Amino acid sequence: MERRNDVGTASTVHGRMAELHVIAQLVTSPASGPRAVLVTGEPGIGKSTLLEAGVALAHQHHLLTLTVRGTPADGQRSFGGLAELLRPLGAGVLVGLPEPQRVALDVALGPAGAEPSMGATPPVGPREIAAGLLAILRRLGPALIVIDDLSWLDLATLDALRFALRRIGEGRLRVLASRRTAGVIEDPLPRPAADDVLPVGTYETLALGPADPATIEDLLVERHQLRLAPPVLANVVEQTGGNPFWALEIGAALAQAPGFDGDLQALPIPPTLSALVAARLAKLPPAVVQALLVVAALPQPSPALAVRALQTQVAHPEAAVDDAVASGAVTAEGSQLRPAHPLLGSVALNSLTAEQRRSLYQRLATTVTDPEQRARHLVRATGPGPDAATAAAIDAGVAVAEARGALAAAAELAELAVGFTACADLGEGEVEIGGESESGDRNRDDLRRRRLTAARLTHRVGDMARAARLARDVSDGADLDTTREALAVLVEATYWTQGRPAAQAVLRPHLTGPAADEHLRAVALALAADYGDGRETQRPELVRLALESFDRVGDDADAVALCSALRYQVGVSLDSGQGIPEPVVARIAAMQARAAHQASWTRLSVVQGFWRKAVDDLDGSRVALHAAIAQAQAEGDDAVLPTLFSHLAITECWAGDLRLGRKAVADGLRLAAPGGVAPLTLYAADALLRVLTGDLDGARKLVAEQRAGGRETIQPQGDVFYEHVLGLAALLDGGFEDARERLERAYRLAQGADILEPGRRQRLEPDLGQALVATGDLEAASALAAEQRELGERMRRPTLVGIAHRLDGAVLAARDDLDGAVAALRLAVAAHERSPLRLELGRSLLTLGGVYRRRRAKTEALPVLQAAVDLFTRAGAVPFAAQAQAELDRVQRARSGGVLTATETTVAELVAGGLSNREVAERLVTSVRTVEGHLGSIYRKLGVRSRTELARRLA
């Protein structure tokens, strides 16, 4: 097995046969699903050698191989590693991707120095980039990804790989990666382990230990033609800790020591590898060392870039680069240069004085064209302390990193920019005007602006504690416009880190007393409509005040905050039973079409799915939710998917397809698992579906678990959800008093929150009405029917009209007005035949069939009840299907002349159990003719015609 060593000669992998066997299994295994091997060990232990052996194996088996190597260079470009990984796939790699992914990857992978468009549409973000990478990997077919030095990849590439490799699913994708660990070789530039890029349970770790003496001996003979006496070899192995790279460095020194007598102590060999490497570098020509420094400080530079960086340092830059490669200090791989070993570069950089290091990075900053790289070099060149020019350069790097979709890198740079901004104290030479300093004012403005940028970016990457701190610093003494921009970040970050009361405390000064600024007050009111104002003001009033305030602001109103207030206006209209105000929806759509970025939770495409199902537009809800799910999956927005699936589950539940509802719940719970907690709506949907499919105890247990964990904290929705589920379970179990108590509590909670729309209080009214009738409170049931009729007729919704008629019919039947009940229930069935809520049709059929039975109208009852049985059975609504079947059985027994006698029951059970007539006769000590007579009577009474039908009926 061959590899290229650091001076370009061929050599054989030594002493790692067990590890090579594991890698060979990885490369050649036909098993599906992502698998990985992670090779760990200290620098110089042989990780890269094993990875190169894996690449050679992959080539032998004609397996597509994508390789990326991490670099410790400080001026890394975000997504530089991703660009290197995908480079072999060519320019067509983005063809066929969904537009959000294609645009995002096109920007992220653009050539170094090309500044991305700041107005890219659709917005570029890490989710879209990661989802695009996932799509590319899924369509590759069998492939091997090789990541050399995992923890040295740029953070943006690591995040994209982490996302994609956790979701890749079935396929023959293999990953072979390495990661350095601490050991006998000191590593002056530690980085996080980054093992979490590889999903837990999908990879095997190969921890490389010291090489044995035989392996060290083979390497020395092969590389330096040096064969040592056993005692000397043992000394070399002991001093190096069995590290092959260190042993070869000592071997190089020994090979150049004339007259070496075997005494290591007599040689001027430094006791550490770093010192030994430094001594080796000291013997190189100065121009070669300068070339190595440039290559070590730049992330995988091209020869042309290295030459430009050497222009002012050496007389012949091209020759210096060539000599560095020829000497073995630098390797050339395709169009990129790198130190032959990371330790060569780090030792060279660490040998510089502080002034030399600053000079190097200053020169590199003027050489590179990418603003993000330039910013990172300037940070190293400037050192700590305020520096206006460096801060401005970092601002440019922040803008490019954000536009590129590297939000974590942008947030990191933004905080660095804050650190390079002078504080607002008066300094020497500043001119005071009116007691203030012009430069002091400018510094304060720059500091607040940069803090605001850092707060916004850290908020977007999810670091809420840091975002809250930065936003709080922005607010202190800031002008009104800056305060307004920071307020939303500060309130949300405070909510997530300290809770709702703390967020309300942030808002309170902007809501009480005279308004310092109308625009600021409008934004604060919009936020209060979401988080509350701490004074129990109801959302409708807060929304009204916010919109009035925005109207006074006019065209310059904050679009994000105004859209938020408009969404709440739709919610208020829905809650109050006024339906969806379509002009407001159109206004939101127009505003969002002009916005560069919207959080997924706020997009109209998402919330339309929530709204539509509340007003019986289940088809519209389903279409919107599937579109939102597809968009979230295309953009890699996992956070919103559990909530979308929860609303899809409820939509399918109301539509009467409980199987699809259960699937949506399962999808939502699976996606929520990595985050640990699913949204409350998903648990509510899960519990409701358990009740409707007959798992009443499972539903009760789920609600108890959620309440024990404080999961009903979103009031009143939490208790409305859970009390409805428990009330419905009690109703189906025959616990009518318990059902009534729970359902009335849910109803009161919803009314107390001004939620009058049935679809926003989980459609509890049919269940509450049934419980009221069952417990004899017919007046309350009639009042509920009147409420449903008014809403249904005003909003032209047959679902609600049908519920009103069904409750009327149930009340009339309870008063023994069976003719009136039938008339009302026929109207209920007719209305529900036009409703998309199929279970409501089944319940109306069931109620009508029960009244027909009481009237002894068997001919009319049979088809109605059979239709109810069929509908509930198709839906998977087990408890309702059982109720309908029981009613149908009563009608059929009555129609066939009565119930079975005790003897007939015994005969029926034996026949249904599979016994023949003769066997039944022998068991009962009677004649076969008598058994046949009993069986004929049984068939007539039960309305069955065969033993199979009898067995099914008794079951």
Secondary structure by P-SEA (a helix, b strand, c coil): ccccccccccccccccaaaaaaaaaaaccccccbbbbbbbbcccccaaaaaaaaaaaaaaaccbbbbbbbbcccccccaaaaaaaaccccccccccccaaaaaaaaaaaccccccccccccccccaaaaaaaaaaaaaaccbbbbbbcccccccaaaaaaaaaaaaccccccbbbbbbbbbbccccccccccccccccccccccccccccccaaaaaaaaaaaccccccaaaaaaaaaaacccaaaaaaaaaaaaaccccccccccccccccaaaaaaaaaaaccaaaaaaaaaaaacccccaaaaaaaaccccccaaaaaaaaaaaccbbbcccccccccaaaaaaaaaaccaaaaaaaaaaaaaccccaaaaaaaaaaaccccccaaaaaaaaaaaaaaaaacaaaaaaaaaaaaaaacccccccccccccccccaaaaaaaaaaaaaaaaaaaaaaaacaaaaaaaaaaaaaccccaaaaaaaaaaaaaaaaacccaaaaaaaaccccccccccaaaaaaaaaaaaaccccccccaaaaaaaaaaaaaaacccccaaaaaaaaaaaaaaaaaaccccaaaaaaaaaaaaaaccccccccccccaaaaaaaaacaaaaaaaaaaaaaaaaaaaccccaaaaaaaaaaaaaaaacaaaaaaaaaaaaaaaacccccccaaaaaaaaaaaaaacaaaaaaaaaaaaaaaccccccaaaaaaaaaaaaaaaaaacaaaaaaaaaaaaaaaaaaaccccccccccaaaaaaaaaaaacaaaaaaaaaaaaaaaaaaaccaaaaaaaaaaaaaaaaaacaaaaaaaaaaaaaaaaaaccaaaaaaaaaaaaaaaaaaacaaaaaaaaaaaaaaaaaaacaaaaaaaaaaaaaaaaaaaacccccaaaaaaaaaaaacccaaaaaaaacccaaaaaaaaaaaaaaaccccaaaaaaaac
